[in-house]
Amino acid sequence: MTLRTSFMSAVAGAALLAGGTAAMAQEITVGYFLEWPMPFQYAKVQGTYDEALGITVNWRAFDTGTAMSAAMASGDVQLSVSQGVPPFVVATSAGQDLQAVDVAVSYADNDNCVVAEALEIDKTNAGELAGKKVAVPLGTAAHYGFLKQMNHFGVDLASMDIVNMAPPEGAAAIAQGAVDMFCGWGGSLRRALEHGNVLLTGAEKEELGILVFDVTSGPADFIAENPEVVAAFLKVTADANAMWADPANRDEMLPVIAKDSGMDVEATAATIDTFVFPSASEQLTEKWLGGGAQEFMKGVADVFVEAGSIDAALDTYESNVNAAPLAQANEM
């Protein structure tokens, strides 16, 4: 039996689950990131989502999670895979009715800030970043990490020249010497590291409470009206993650994921090896969707309010996490 045949057999039940709702919906559009390799892309390329959901699944690439929020607000996108928690929090704090339905990936070492090597600044003299110019994609996980790190090192944000740049633009800017520091993720982070160094490692950031994870998100009304479709989608994603967790499948999956990510195989392997994909059962525990994610969202929002990045935080983000579709998927 081929890997694809085995995979399709594993998700066959999802098609039955989605069948009733799929008859009403003809297609959905799902947002994702290029240069952000994940196991779901194997299923994406194989057409597994279309088969399991019984509808056409269109895919649209984005540069930032804030752009994903805008697309979901306009109705152009129904689900977004791997939206960062900070852009999700920015949108929901402003009143956008989004819900997180799973933990897409955890990646403390794949989202960071890089200081230009010529400055010779590291964690021992980070105070010298005062007055420097930094490229930051505002309202993203990178922005949150930047704020927390600057607070930790006692750097006055008002003294810095903070420029809103998507990671690819920021990586180009630090390479050209146009900025002193870059903040971002994925392939852009790897390119930036060719021209500088991080202040803190992923483990050091986690010690400061800087968790870095993404969610699969969607408009609350779409999720409420299409629970079976969402559950079927999450089932395919969970099965792809489970396949990736078995090293025997990687030689077949990696080239497919790399091509779909717009990356070479070596860079894809280097990136995805820094990712953790919690299983559905793990995500349903208190650490994640059982309470931890909601508490972390509130923490992110409070930090953004203190930094003046958003006007106000919600009292709670409990209603912005909906674990029901994942629980349904986990029983399939």
Buried (B, 14 or more C-beta within 10 A) or exposed (E): EEBBEEBBEBBEBBBEBBBEBBEEBEEBBBBBBBBBBBBBBBBBBBEBBBBBBBBEBEBBBBBBBBBBBBBBBEEEBBBBBBBBBBBBBBBBBBEBBBBBBBBBBBBBBBBBBBBBEEBEBEBEEBEBBBEBBBBBBBBBBBBBBBBBBBBBBEBEBEEBEBBBBBBBBBBBBBBEEBBBBBBBBBBBBBBBBEBBBBBBEBEBBBEEEBBBBBBBBBBBEBBBEBBBBBBBBBBBBBBBBBBBEEEEBBEEBBBBBBBBBBBEEEBBBBBBEBBEBBBBEEBBEEEBBEEBBBEBBBBBBEBBBEBEBBEEBBEEBEEBBBBBBBBBBBEB
